[in-house]
Amino acid sequence: MTHPAKPGASPAGGTPTDDHVLLRTEGRAAYLTLNRPKALNALSHPMVLRAEEALTAWAHDPAIELVVVEGAGDRGLCAGGDIRAIHEDARTSGTASAAFWRDEYRLNALIARYPKPYVALMDGIVMGGGVGISAHGSVRIVTERSKVAMPETGIGFVPDVGGTYLLALAPGELGTHLALTGAPVGAADALLCGLADHFVPSSALPSLARELASDPLRTVLARHVAPPPRGGLDAAREWIDHCYGADTAEEIVARLLASGVPAAKTAADGLLANSPTAVKVTLAALRGARRLGPLERVLEQEYRVSCAALASPDLVEGIRAQVIDKDRRPRWSPAALEDVTPAHVDRFFAPLDADGPMLAATVPTQEVAW
């Protein structure tokens, strides 16, 4: 039997934006559907607030045993944040993006410590903010259609939504490779990198989601989980670990170009096409994330970096070139890795006037058991 979810209205009130996050409960399960298919389910600020409100209510509802998160349409779960809105905010020196990120990162932390199974259906495109709303969950399902990526360096930004935390935990230097190049990965490589837990054929997702309303999670997974198609990163570990183990971005590029491996040359070309500033800041953020410890501390570092990036010329230029004008010819400033100084990188990590606890728990923290 289906009945309306308890959190039926947006925190901002009843607006058309409510339709962008659909909420329902059926049997033992609650379902959250990102519903902007024409925008690849990109996240807006009201969507983040509505999702947080729903998850908080469901965490305290004894009738709800698990949550399922999915994307509307046939293209993907979520392509990230509303990049055009961020561009306009950065172009006009606004502050709306900082407020959005603060709430989005709080949502990421909520998902990571959610006290009930959080089943993310990572079908199709899952990028940026889409990774944040899925890959921190306790049950992450990819399909043969999955394309998982943190492509921020290509628009003059730095992986956020806990992306530096997740990629820092990937085996060897796989996370560094994905972060600096922004390259997408399929199901097998997402599993290898720790961004997902199970492979399920996309054709089986409707049945899986439906069965979770009545049957135990382990039973449903046993019916549908299958071996993934072959990936490519495992066979590339030797050159990836060697090249990306260098101390600086310049040395990483030099090792990639000197390796004699065609895929390494392709990686170097991709890295060099991205914002030099974003590449160097991303490398520092990843290395820092390995030392910081819990996700919340990494998210606080990412918040400082994101706010600094909002004032950087590369974010406006990168979004212009990749999304607005689509000429794919960004004019980065500085234009080369060697021109990005350590002092320039350090500015992205400087404390903010608003620094302080921003990730206070809103749900009871406990180990998920299913």
Secondary structure, DSSP 4 states (H G I P E B T S, - for coil): -EEE-S--S-TT-S-GGGGGEEEEEETTEEEEEE--GGGTTPBPHHHHHHHHHHHHHHHT-TT--EEEEEESSSSEEE--B-HHHHHHHHHTT-SHHHHHHHHHHHHHHHHHT-SS-EEEEE-BEEETHHHHTTTTSSEEEE-TT-EEE--GGGGT----TTHHHHHHTSSTTHHHHHHHH---B-HHHHHHTTS-SEE--GGGHHHHHHHTTTS-HHHHHHHH--PPPP-SSGGGHHHHHHHHTSSSHHHHHHHHHHS--HHHHHHHHHHHHS-HHHHHHHHHHHHHHHHH-SHHHHHHHHHHHHHHHHTSHHHHHHHIIIIIS-------SS-SGGGS-HHHHHHTTSPPTT-S------S-------
